[in-house]
Amino acid sequence: MATLHERKARAFALWAQVSGDSSLRREAKRAETAAQTTREMHINRTARASGGNTAGEDRPETQDRPAAEDGLVVERLLTRGQAAHARAVLEYVATNTPCPEPEVRLAVLMLVLRTARAGTGNLTGQDLTGWVQDDAARVLEQLVAEDWLRLPGTVADVMASRPEDPTPITVPTLLPEQPRPFKFGKNNRSRISGWAQKVAGDRKLRKKKAGAATRLLALCTAAHSRPDGCLGSLQDGGLPLDRVAAFCGVSPEHVAEHADLLVTADWLTETVTDQGQLQGQLTERALPLSALL
């Protein structure tokens, strides 16, 4: 289908060049966009790149490595573009969290995704306890004390709020009059937020009673994995240990113990933390949440 769109784009482009009709150039551009969208959907669905030439180019067909050696087809939650936005959010949280501890970092990540577009959103006590369990009220108090988060009432009011009557919240640094750190729309925000919720709330991580640092590591590994689930880019062959530790709010020497917990929770197949890198691979069950580096 992408190849057909590309042929259509070339045909309209040539026709527009001969006739000088600007409407045909617009049709060529639409066909180019359709080809790109179709190809991205294919990659997102199968973790394989479809072959074919882009409009106006002649080059051999290429194919990415499949998600697994047996040709496993994986339904991905995020497209490549959404995955790039998700990594941008994680990087923002790594450098803009008011307190370094893991529980605060995890809450900040979820709250940023709630308020990313307008600086405002809704929050309930159930949301908080789902993210940071028994630390929910303390974490919320810290964020309010740092003026990172503003509430219309008290922390107790938020903790008592229910889904049918959530508390409106404001993150001042994300209000429209502030410099915009993200460039994604409503639908992408919702999809990325859903992805983060699925990773942090993973059933096996809950069963293992994984703490905030372990769940942050799960988010980090999912966001920085290739289609086959291996961590890091082909060039890097892993994730820098110091950056992973900084994001998770732990020291580099403690990353290994959290990685081991992810192995026991069937999130990672195995891990190596030597030479300043975290190396490993997502398990088959975690592949749908991988972010297609």
PyMOL commands that set and color helices and strands:
alter all, ss='L'
color gray80, all
select helices_A, chain A and resi 2-19+22-46+80-96+102-115+125-145+155-160+172-174+186-200+203-207+212-223+241-248+252-264+284-289
alter helices_A, ss='H'
color red, helices_A
select strands_A, chain A and resi 120-123+167-170+239-240+268-272+277-282
alter strands_A, ss='S'
color yellow, strands_A
deselect
rebuild
show_as cartoon
